Amino acid sequence: MTVTIAPVLDIMLPHYGELTLLKIAVESIMAQTDERWRLTVFDDNPADRQTGIAEYFAALGDPRVQYRRNPQNLGITRNFQQCVDQASAPFMMIMGCDDVLLPRYVERVHALVEAHPEATLVQPGVEVVGPDGTHVRTLADATKRRVYAPKFAGTITMTGEDLAVSLLRGNWLYFPSLAWRTTEIQAVGFDQKLKVIQDLKLILELVRRGGTLVADDQVVFQYRRHGASLSASSAVTGNRFSEARAFFLAAAKRMDEHGWPRAAKAARWHLSSRIHALTMLPAAAKQRSGGSVRVLTRYAFGQGPIAGG
């Protein structure tokens, strides 16, 4: 008699932060209705911020949970890549260390993968919470849902140039909530030169390779939105948009070479990114950072597409 072992979901958790929110994230994983998961934490904190973390994981006593301390600080993108390299399950996720899995996340991802064997990427339903865990409504998230995300009920599959255009107009995905086909993400990997927009570059390359996105409206993930993130701080200083400009130029060229002119045009105009820069201007002005204001203004109010449009 042949015994079939059900596949697990690799939950990879790159950590750089405080123990309090990490505990909440880990406890949400351990409370899943579907036990087909395993968790690996890659701690990238400097030595002086390690108080109690290793002891916490040792006390859990759960063989599905592994804690690994990076010998030296890798930085966000290299730690992400380590998560990818170490995964071995058919599907994996790179969870934010301050985010929360609602109890049916693993169950729902397995169901979606089983129903859509062609899936390269799975976007489950997400709700946004603030630092204290209460639901919040931000302009960024409202725009994602009402303007850029496709309108659907239940589940939708997207692929090809239509998907590339949709994401280049406005990236409506929530990176930490995504489940990835492990062999595909390992074949591409993260661009080590990028610090903020590395997720979109990776996703677009998967799409260019023929990958299929499955999006679902059942909310099973809580994304924590707060101003302390690298993405938020780099947006205020304008560093995010210096990186974004180079990215969109390269993406437009890549899409043209692939024979996707509509996607190339969307990359050249990158309207959602410009609008995002515009919303950061008041915060930059409040900090009295003239350099940041100039960077954001040039980016937001650039005339026409950034190149070739």
C-alpha atoms as one frame of an Amber mdcrd trajectory, in Angstrom:
protein
   0.000   0.000   0.000   1.362   3.412  -1.026   0.985   6.171   1.528   0.718
   9.692   0.070   2.179  12.405   2.264   0.308  15.674   1.858   2.559  18.587
   0.844   3.305  21.288   3.361   3.579  25.039   2.928   6.986  26.510   3.744
   6.464  29.684   5.779   9.731  31.597   5.645   9.927  34.511   8.054  12.791
  37.007   7.650  12.983  38.857  10.956  14.382  42.258  11.838  12.473  43.819
  14.662  11.105  43.363  18.144  10.024  40.165  19.838   6.500  41.352  20.688
   5.174  41.476  17.127   7.190  38.403  16.140   5.404  36.402  18.851   2.035
  37.497  17.467   3.079  36.386  13.974   4.360  33.004  15.177   1.326  32.340
  17.352  -0.948  33.061  14.373   0.904  30.387  12.400   0.626  27.841  15.181
  -3.140  28.505  15.390  -3.802  27.396  11.792  -6.731  25.064  11.128  -4.594
  23.156   8.599  -1.390  21.728  10.082   0.352  21.292   6.716   2.973  23.978
   7.316   6.481  24.420   8.619   8.070  27.656   9.779  11.669  28.834   9.419
  12.700  32.143  10.985  15.842  33.892   9.707  16.818  36.438  12.328  18.792
  39.345  10.836  18.852  41.501  13.959  22.172  42.878  15.231  23.505  41.134
  18.313  22.279  43.819  20.735  18.657  43.220  19.697  18.596  39.470  20.303
  17.319  39.519  23.878  14.928  36.628  24.455  14.333  35.641  20.818  16.328
  32.399  20.717  14.954  31.442  24.132  11.390  32.018  22.948  11.765  29.608
  20.032  13.575  27.006  22.120  10.663  27.013  24.565   8.098  26.344  21.828
   9.237  22.752  21.431   7.510  22.375  18.054   9.502  20.382  15.464   7.766
  22.297  12.660   9.420  25.526  13.830  13.078  26.326  13.143  14.934  29.424
  14.311  18.147  30.473  12.573  20.305  33.413  13.533  22.243  34.973  10.662
  25.972  35.047  11.579  26.145  38.544  10.104  23.555  41.086   9.048  22.422
  40.389   5.488  20.017  43.249   4.850  16.453  42.901   3.639  16.947  41.630
   0.086  19.683  39.104   0.883  17.590  37.786   3.768  14.625  37.433   1.393
  16.831  35.502  -1.006  17.986  33.229   1.811  14.339  32.403   2.466  13.908
  31.433  -1.174  17.092  29.366  -1.297  16.218  27.351   1.808  12.622  26.475
   0.858  11.885  22.934  -0.309   8.089  22.545  -0.148   6.093  22.862  -3.403
   4.823  26.296  -2.303   6.298  28.871   0.040   5.584  32.307   1.454   7.833
  35.072   2.797   5.806  36.392   5.702   6.346  39.779   7.292   7.547  39.496
  10.890   4.797  41.895  12.003   1.959  40.413   9.941  -0.694  37.893  10.993
  -2.110  34.744   9.437  -5.792  34.373  10.142  -6.666  30.788  11.142  -7.614
  29.550   7.661  -4.667  30.933   5.674  -2.849  27.616   5.178  -6.100  25.762
   4.571  -7.180  28.278   1.917  -3.820  28.350   0.117  -3.765  24.561  -0.122
  -7.323  24.586  -1.485  -6.459  27.210  -4.116  -3.332  25.351  -5.217  -5.269
  22.106  -5.502  -8.019  23.807  -7.521  -5.502  25.643  -9.740  -2.531  23.363
 -10.436  -1.289  25.905 -12.996  -0.770  28.559 -10.305   2.639  30.176  -9.966
   1.526  32.787  -7.465  -1.443  32.905  -5.074  -2.849  36.157  -3.666  -5.317
  35.383  -0.863  -7.707  37.924   0.579  -6.038  40.556   2.795  -7.191  43.050
   5.399  -5.008  45.912   6.619  -4.338  46.614  10.295  -2.390  49.305  12.111
   0.384  48.985  14.707  -2.154  48.078  17.400  -3.875  45.402  15.303  -7.076
  47.340  14.626  -8.399  47.695  11.085  -7.233  50.794   9.248  -8.164  52.465
   5.977  -5.345  54.226   4.189  -5.277  56.071   0.898  -2.718  53.605  -0.457
  -4.877  50.583   0.300  -8.100  52.211  -0.886  -6.401  53.042  -4.190  -5.103
  49.495  -4.545  -8.570  48.048  -4.090 -10.705  50.573  -5.946  -8.445  51.664
  -8.795  -5.748  49.113  -9.581  -6.974  45.694  -8.422  -9.238  43.811 -10.844
 -12.885  43.661  -9.891 -13.961  40.095  -9.146 -15.917  37.936  -6.737 -14.562
  34.590  -5.596 -11.399  33.681  -7.463  -9.739  35.062 -10.591  -6.776  33.844
 -12.652  -4.562  36.213 -14.626  -1.528  35.721 -16.842   0.440  37.207 -19.732
   0.507  40.839 -20.826  -2.843  41.641 -19.218  -1.389  40.767 -15.823   1.834
  42.684 -16.508  -0.131  45.797 -17.520  -2.314  45.521 -14.413   0.679  45.367
 -12.060   2.665  48.084 -13.833  -0.293  50.450 -13.652  -0.430  49.855  -9.915
   0.946  46.979  -7.867  -2.160  45.838  -6.010  -0.593  42.691  -4.527   0.465
  42.322  -0.874   3.909  40.754  -1.034   4.078  39.186   2.481   0.733  37.422
   1.940   1.670  35.760  -1.361   2.235  32.033  -1.780   4.823  31.214  -4.453
   5.568  28.064  -6.441   8.980  27.304  -5.001  10.719  26.052  -8.140   9.646
  29.155 -10.059  10.716  31.729  -7.475  14.017  29.888  -7.056  14.581  30.027
 -10.808  14.329  33.841 -10.775  15.282  35.124  -7.325  15.530  38.685  -6.021
  17.621  41.433  -7.564  20.213  42.113  -4.871  20.660  45.725  -6.040  17.089
  46.636  -5.050  15.898  47.434  -1.528  12.214  48.372  -1.898  10.778  47.430
  -5.278  12.452  44.007  -5.517   9.148  42.153  -5.127   7.534  43.751  -8.193
  10.583  43.039 -10.349  10.500  39.379  -9.313   6.761  39.058  -9.948   7.008
  40.640 -13.396   9.772  38.240 -14.355   7.592  35.307 -13.283   4.776  36.732
 -15.416   7.120  37.178 -18.375   8.089  33.498 -17.983   4.424  32.516 -18.375
   3.394  32.393 -14.731  -0.238  32.461 -13.608  -1.590  34.481 -10.697  -4.570
  33.179  -8.727  -6.284  35.858  -6.625  -8.966  35.088  -4.055 -11.342  37.269
  -2.072 -11.542  35.190   1.140  -9.711  37.240   3.767  -7.141  35.070   5.538
  -4.215  37.473   6.082  -3.635  40.658   8.072  -1.094  43.077   6.619   0.290
  45.498   9.176   0.594  49.052   7.875   2.764  51.446   9.869   5.217  54.270
   9.285   8.303  52.520  10.658   8.848  50.232   7.659  11.758  50.599   5.253
   9.291  51.165   2.436   7.541  54.002   4.261  10.713  55.746   5.428  12.390
  55.509   2.010   9.264  56.941   0.410   9.390  60.063   2.595  13.081  60.643
   1.866  12.581  60.037  -1.855  15.043  57.132  -1.990  12.274  54.764  -3.030
  11.552  56.812  -6.130  15.156  57.042  -7.216  15.135  53.255  -7.238  11.711
  53.169  -8.889  12.744  55.398 -11.790  15.575  53.066 -12.797  13.315  50.061
 -12.324  10.535  51.352 -14.579  13.003  52.320 -17.296  14.427  48.799 -17.279
  10.960  47.223 -17.089   9.763  49.174 -20.130  12.751  47.968 -22.131  12.216
  44.395 -20.952   8.548  44.429 -21.912   9.306  45.907 -25.338  11.870  43.186
 -25.972   9.295  40.586 -24.954   6.758  41.932 -27.426   4.376  43.407 -24.846
   3.918  47.042 -25.957   0.995  47.791 -23.640   3.027  46.639 -20.634   6.001
  48.712 -21.814   3.777  51.785 -22.053   2.387  51.186 -18.558   5.956  50.980
 -17.232   6.955  54.238 -18.932   4.003  56.153 -17.509   4.064  54.439 -14.032
   1.208  56.685 -12.912   0.485  54.970  -9.590   4.100  55.381  -8.505   3.975
  59.080  -9.375   0.773  59.520  -7.392   2.433  57.766  -4.445   5.319  60.249
  -4.624   2.809  63.105  -4.617   1.205  61.816  -1.406   4.652  61.788   0.280
   5.302  65.490  -0.342   3.550  66.799   2.802   5.559  64.452   5.047   8.836
  65.420   3.354   7.985  69.110   3.675   7.113  68.637   7.357  10.565  67.149
   7.909  12.013  70.233   6.174  13.993  68.078   3.806  14.492  70.218   0.726
  16.374  67.478  -1.098  13.566  64.965  -0.574  10.943  67.500  -1.679  12.866
  68.146  -4.892  13.257  64.430  -5.652   9.571  63.735  -5.001   8.412  66.753
  -6.993  10.495  65.900 -10.049   9.294  62.322  -9.928   5.612  63.121  -9.376
   5.313  65.937 -11.912   7.564  64.614 -14.670   6.099  65.434 -18.051   4.785
  62.380 -19.890   6.452  58.965 -19.707   9.975  58.744 -18.341  11.417  57.389
 -21.570  10.453  56.356 -25.040   6.712  57.049 -24.716
